[in-house]
Amino acid sequence: MSKQGQALSVLIVSTLAFTVCFMVWMMFGVIGIPIKKTLNLNATEFGLLTATPVLTGSLIRVPLGIWTDKYGGRIVMAVLMASTVPAIFLMSYATAYWHFLAIGLFVGLAGGSFSVGTPYVARWFPKKRQGFAMGVYGAGNSGAAVNKFVAPALVVAFGWTMVPTVYAAIMLGTVVVFWLFSYSDPAHHVPAHTKFSDQLKALKDPKVLKYCQYYSIVFGGYVALSLWMVQYYVGEYGLDIRAAALLAACFSLPGGVLRAIGGWLSDKYGAHSVTWWVMWVSWICLFLLSYPQTDFTIVTVNGARTFHLGLNVYAFTGLMFVLGICWAFGKASVFKYISDDYPHNIGTISGIVGLAGGLGGFVLPIMFGALMDLTGIRSSAFMLMYGVVWVSLIWMYWTEVRKTEVIGPRSQAFAR
């Protein structure tokens, strides 16, 4: 097979593998609801339950990125996926809260697959097409939406314990397919004499910290809300689990699938322009989503009148849909920054940035739960995200926008 054919095959099976891994990683977003009811968990405990797999999937990203640079993505991805199968299967037999937390740590290894596939796929394509290739691979984030279609149907038909059993079988089959249709190119490996400490020297670059901040929003926020939205719909709007999961997929699906378009836009207009607009649209959406359901009374000449102000389920879902699209573009644009600035160290840097994004996905659901327990306001989750986006906008303005014309004849968009 030609190099071009091998590159296409690698892209397809890697995207499939990442989709399945992400589906498994987000499993608690659906099965956590019946588990919460069975174990009588509060919002903070539920947040910790859903976030536990995200922790290990985040912490493992840096070493996985480094191992991918050194040994190649094919072997690392196959071993990673195979190692999660026993833990996924055992989830069906968990009964106590600590069982779910402990097994969830091992299931969470699936989330590290992003730091393997990103450099593995990118190196099969020329620089001018790397943004698009990484965007296509990153579309595997849509596994979060696949989970919302598959898991509720299994829960309703067979009970939540069937979900881990089916997911373990799917993961095992994916390992076989990936190994049969992927390839390895020794030319893509980092030279063997490169030391671990040498690869981590890029951490001294302040740009890496900035990209970590961006990614903690567009990816960390995406993961956190994908885990949180089903129970949000159930609690806020009184929907059943199937309807809630279907509406939650309106955020998760575009947030994954449209990442490829974000990669294309980043290749064409530059990572900076795409990321800047992503942050502003996110800021507007989160501002509107933050407003809680409110009843207020006004004294008029005809007496007191009471008004209700708040998003109905349709407006809420529409805003979540727009937010999902924005973050899909943002996830691709952040990694376009990385491929532009660190072409010879993509694995390590993507691992570090992916770690930051994953940690955001771990911390945010716990904070969502704590804020809800503290304030009793469900939309406090969006208030928190609104504040985080403010930080990125200010940071981006002082380090990039003051030096770059985003709108006008000298902007990157017009220059190309």
C-alpha positions in Angstrom: 0.0 0.0 0.0 1.2 3.5 -0.8 2.2 6.0 1.9 -0.9 8.0 1.1 -3.1 4.9 1.5 -1.4 4.0 4.7 -2.0 7.5 6.1 -5.7 7.4 5.2 -6.0 3.9 6.8 -4.2 5.1 10.0 -6.5 8.1 10.2 -9.7 6.1 9.8 -8.9 3.3 12.3 -7.3 5.8 14.8 -10.5 7.9 14.7 -12.6 4.8 15.3 -10.4 3.8 18.2 -10.6 7.2 19.8 -14.4 7.3 19.4 -14.7 4.0 21.3 -12.2 5.1 23.9 -14.1 8.4 24.5 -17.4 6.6 24.6 -16.1 4.4 27.4 -14.5 7.4 29.1 -17.8 9.1 29.3 -19.7 6.1 30.5 -20.5 7.4 34.0 -22.3 10.4 32.4 -25.3 8.1 31.8 -24.9 5.0 34.1 -24.0 7.4 36.9 -27.6 8.5 37.2 -29.1 5.1 38.2 -26.0 4.5 40.4 -26.5 7.9 42.1 -30.1 6.8 42.9 -29.1 3.4 44.1 -26.3 4.7 46.4 -28.2 7.9 47.4 -25.3 10.2 46.4 -25.3 14.0 46.7 -24.3 16.3 43.9 -20.6 16.4 45.0 -20.3 12.6 45.3 -22.0 12.3 41.9 -19.5 14.8 40.4 -16.6 12.8 41.9 -18.0 9.6 40.5 -18.3 10.9 37.0 -14.9 12.6 37.1 -12.8 9.7 38.5 -12.1 8.1 35.1 -11.1 11.6 33.8 -8.3 11.8 36.4 -6.3 8.8 35.2 -7.1 9.6 31.6 -5.5 13.0 32.2 -2.5 12.0 34.3 -1.4 9.3 31.8 -1.4 11.6 28.9 2.1 13.0 29.3 3.9 9.7 29.5 1.7 8.3 26.7 2.7 11.2 24.5 6.3 10.6 25.2 6.1 6.9 24.6 4.3 7.6 21.3 7.2 9.8 20.2 9.6 7.1 21.1 7.9 3.8 20.2 5.2 4.8 17.7 1.5 5.2 18.1 0.4 1.8 16.8 1.8 -0.3 19.6 1.1 2.2 22.3 -2.6 2.6 21.3 -3.2 -1.1 21.0 -1.7 -1.9 24.4 -3.6 1.0 26.0 -7.0 -0.1 24.7 -6.4 -3.8 25.5 -5.5 -2.9 29.1 -8.9 -1.2 29.7 -11.0 -4.2 28.8 -10.8 -6.1 32.1 -11.7 -3.0 34.1 -14.6 -2.1 31.9 -16.0 -5.6 32.3 -15.6 -5.6 36.1 -17.6 -2.4 36.4 -20.8 -4.5 36.1 -20.0 -6.3 39.4 -19.3 -3.2 41.5 -21.7 -2.6 44.4 -20.2 0.0 46.7 -19.2 3.6 46.0 -15.5 2.9 46.5 -15.8 0.0 44.0 -16.9 2.4 41.3 -14.2 4.9 42.2 -11.4 2.3 42.1 -12.5 0.6 38.9 -13.2 4.0 37.3 -9.5 4.9 37.7 -8.5 1.9 35.5 -11.4 2.5 33.0 -10.1 6.1 32.7 -6.9 5.0 31.0 -9.0 5.0 27.8 -9.0 8.8 28.0 -5.3 8.9 27.5 -5.8 7.7 23.9 -5.9 11.3 22.6 -2.2 11.9 23.4 -1.3 8.8 21.4 -3.4 9.3 18.3 -2.7 13.0 17.9 1.0 12.8 17.2 0.6 9.3 15.5 -1.9 10.7 13.0 -0.2 14.1 12.5 3.1 12.6 11.4 1.5 10.8 8.5 0.4 14.1 6.9 2.3 17.2 5.5 2.3 20.2 7.7 -0.3 22.1 5.7 -2.8 19.3 6.3 -1.9 18.4 9.9 -4.6 20.7 11.4 -7.3 18.9 9.3 -5.9 15.4 10.1 -5.8 16.1 13.8 -9.3 17.6 13.6 -10.6 14.5 11.9 -9.0 12.3 14.6 -10.3 14.6 17.3 -13.8 14.1 16.0 -13.6 10.9 18.0 -14.8 13.2 20.9 -18.2 12.4 19.4 -17.9 9.2 21.4 -19.5 11.2 24.1 -22.6 11.6 22.0 -22.5 7.9 20.9 -22.5 7.0 24.6 -25.7 9.1 25.1 -27.4 7.2 22.3 -26.2 3.7 23.3 -26.1 3.7 27.1 -29.6 4.9 27.8 -31.1 2.3 25.5 -29.2 -0.4 27.3 -30.1 1.0 30.7 -33.8 1.0 29.9 -33.8 -2.4 28.3 -31.5 -4.4 30.5 -30.4 -2.2 33.4 -27.2 -0.3 33.9 -25.0 -3.4 34.4 -25.3 -4.3 30.8 -23.6 -1.1 29.6 -20.0 -2.1 30.9 -20.4 -5.6 29.5 -21.3 -4.4 26.0 -18.6 -1.7 26.1 -15.9 -4.2 27.1 -16.9 -6.3 24.0 -16.8 -3.2 21.7 -13.4 -2.2 23.0 -12.0 -5.7 22.5 -13.3 -5.8 18.9 -11.8 -2.3 18.3 -8.4 -3.4 19.4 -8.4 -6.2 16.8 -9.6 -3.8 14.0 -7.1 -1.2 14.9 -4.1 -3.6 14.9 -5.2 -5.1 11.5 -5.5 -1.8 9.7 -2.9 0.5 11.2 0.7 0.9 10.3 4.0 1.9 11.8 6.8 4.1 10.3 10.1 4.2 12.3 10.9 7.5 10.7 8.1 9.1 12.8 9.8 8.1 16.1 11.9 10.5 18.2 15.6 9.4 18.1 16.4 6.9 20.8 19.1 9.1 22.3 16.5 11.8 23.2 16.0 11.9 27.0 12.8 12.3 29.0 14.2 15.5 30.5 15.0 16.8 27.0 11.5 16.3 25.8 10.1 18.1 28.9 12.2 21.3 28.4 9.4 22.9 26.4 7.6 23.3 29.8 9.7 26.3 30.4 8.0 28.0 27.5 5.1 30.2 28.8 3.2 29.5 25.6 2.7 26.0 26.7 0.9 27.2 29.9 -1.3 29.4 27.8 -2.3 26.6 25.5 -3.1 24.5 28.6 -5.4 27.3 29.8 -7.2 27.4 26.5 -7.6 23.6 26.3 -8.9 23.4 29.9 -11.9 25.3 28.6 -12.6 23.9 25.1 -11.8 20.3 26.1 -12.0 20.2 29.9 -15.3 22.1 29.7 -16.6 19.8 27.0 -15.8 16.7 29.0 -17.3 18.2 32.2 -20.5 19.3 30.6 -20.8 16.0 28.6 -20.7 14.2 32.0 -23.0 16.7 33.7 -25.7 17.5 31.1 -27.9 14.3 31.3 -28.5 14.7 35.0 -28.9 18.5 34.5 -31.8 18.0 32.1 -33.3 15.4 34.4 -33.1 17.7 37.4 -33.8 21.1 35.8 -36.5 20.2 33.3 -37.9 16.9 34.7 -37.0 14.8 31.6 -36.5 11.0 31.6 -33.1 9.6 31.0 -33.6 8.8 27.3 -35.0 12.3 26.4 -32.3 13.9 28.6 -29.5 12.0 26.9 -30.9 12.8 23.4 -30.9 16.5 24.2 -27.5 16.4 25.8 -26.2 14.8 22.6 -27.0 18.1 20.9 -24.0 19.5 22.7 -21.8 16.4 22.6 -22.2 15.5 18.9 -21.2 18.8 17.3 -18.6 19.2 20.0 -16.9 16.1 18.5 -17.8 15.7 14.9 -17.2 19.3 13.8 -13.6 19.3 15.2 -12.5 18.4 11.7 -14.0 21.6 10.3 -12.1 23.5 13.1 -8.9 21.9 11.9 -9.6 23.1 8.4 -10.4 26.6 9.5 -7.2 26.7 11.6 -5.2 25.6 8.6 -6.8 28.3 6.5 -7.1 31.3 8.9 -4.6 30.4 11.6 -5.0 29.0 15.1 -5.1 32.5 16.7 -8.0 33.9 14.7 -10.2 30.8 15.3 -9.4 30.5 19.0 -10.1 34.2 19.6 -13.6 34.0 18.1 -14.2 30.7 19.9 -13.6 32.4 23.2 -15.9 35.3 22.5 -18.8 33.2 21.4 -18.3 30.9 24.4 -18.4 34.0 26.7 -21.7 35.1 25.2 -23.3 31.6 25.4 -22.1 31.0 29.0 -23.4 34.4 30.1 -26.9 33.5 29.0 -26.7 29.9 30.3 -25.6 31.2 33.7 -28.9 33.0 34.4 -30.9 30.9 36.9 -34.7 30.3 36.7 -36.0 33.5 38.4 -39.4 34.7 39.6 -39.6 38.4 40.5 -42.4 40.7 41.6 -42.9 44.3 40.5 -45.2 46.7 42.2 -47.2 48.5 39.5 -50.1 51.0 39.6 -52.5 48.1 39.3 -50.8 46.1 42.1 -48.1 43.5 42.3 -47.2 41.5 39.2 -45.0 38.5 39.1 -42.8 37.6 36.2 -40.7 34.5 35.4 -37.3 34.8 33.6 -35.2 31.8 32.6 -34.2 29.6 29.7 -36.8 27.0 28.6 -35.5 23.6 27.4 -35.4 24.7 23.7 -33.4 27.9 24.2 -31.1 26.1 26.6 -30.5 23.3 24.1 -29.9 25.8 21.3 -27.3 27.6 23.3 -25.6 24.3 24.2 -25.6 23.4 20.5 -23.8 26.6 19.6 -21.3 26.1 22.5 -20.6 22.6 21.4 -19.7 23.9 17.9 -17.5 26.6 19.3 -15.6 24.1 21.5 -15.2 21.7 18.6 -13.4 24.5 16.6 -11.4 25.5 19.7 -10.1 22.0 20.4 -8.8 21.8 16.8 -7.3 25.3 16.9 -5.4 24.8 20.1 -3.6 21.7 18.6 -2.9 23.7 15.4 -1.0 26.1 17.7 1.0 23.1 18.9 1.8 21.6 15.5 2.9 25.0 14.3 5.1 25.8 17.3 6.4 22.4 18.2 6.6 20.3 15.0 9.3 18.0 16.4 7.8 17.5 19.9 4.1 17.1 19.2 3.7 14.0 21.3 5.1 15.6 24.5 3.4 19.0 24.1 0.1 17.4 23.2 0.4 15.2 26.2 1.0 18.2 28.5 -1.8 20.3 27.0 -4.1 17.2 27.0 -3.3 16.7 30.6 -4.4 20.2 31.4 -7.6 19.7 29.5 -8.3 16.4 31.1 -7.6 17.8 34.6 -10.2 20.5 33.8 -12.6 17.7 32.9 -11.8 16.1 36.3 -12.0 19.1 38.5 -15.0 20.9 36.9 -17.7 18.2 37.6 -16.6 18.1 41.2 -16.8 21.9 41.4 -20.2 21.8 39.7 -21.5 19.4 42.3 -20.0 21.4 45.2 -21.5 24.7 43.9 -24.9 23.1 43.5 -24.8 21.6 47.0 -23.6 25.0 48.3 -26.0 27.3 46.4 -28.8 25.1 45.3 -28.5 26.7 41.8 -28.0 24.3 38.9 -26.8 27.0 36.6 -23.9 27.8 38.9 -21.9 25.3 36.7 -22.2 27.8 33.9 -21.3 30.7 36.1 -18.0 29.0 36.9 -17.3 28.3 33.2 -18.1 31.9 32.4 -15.4 33.1 34.9 -12.8 30.6 33.4 -13.5 31.9 29.9 -12.9 35.5 31.1 -9.4 34.4 32.3 -8.5 33.1 28.8 -9.9 36.1 27.0 -7.8 38.5 29.1 -4.6 36.3 28.8 -5.1 36.0 25.1 -5.6 39.7 24.6 -2.4 40.7 26.5 -0.2 38.1 24.8 -1.6 37.8 21.3 -4.4 40.2 20.3 -2.5 43.4 21.0 0.1 42.1 18.5 -2.2 40.8 15.9 -5.0 42.4 13.8 -7.9 40.0 14.0 -10.3 42.2 12.0 -9.4 44.3 9.0 -7.4 44.2 5.8 -4.2 43.2 7.6 -5.8 40.3 9.5 -4.7 36.7 8.9 -8.0 36.0 7.2 -7.5 38.7 4.6 -3.8 38.0 4.2 -4.4 34.5 2.8 
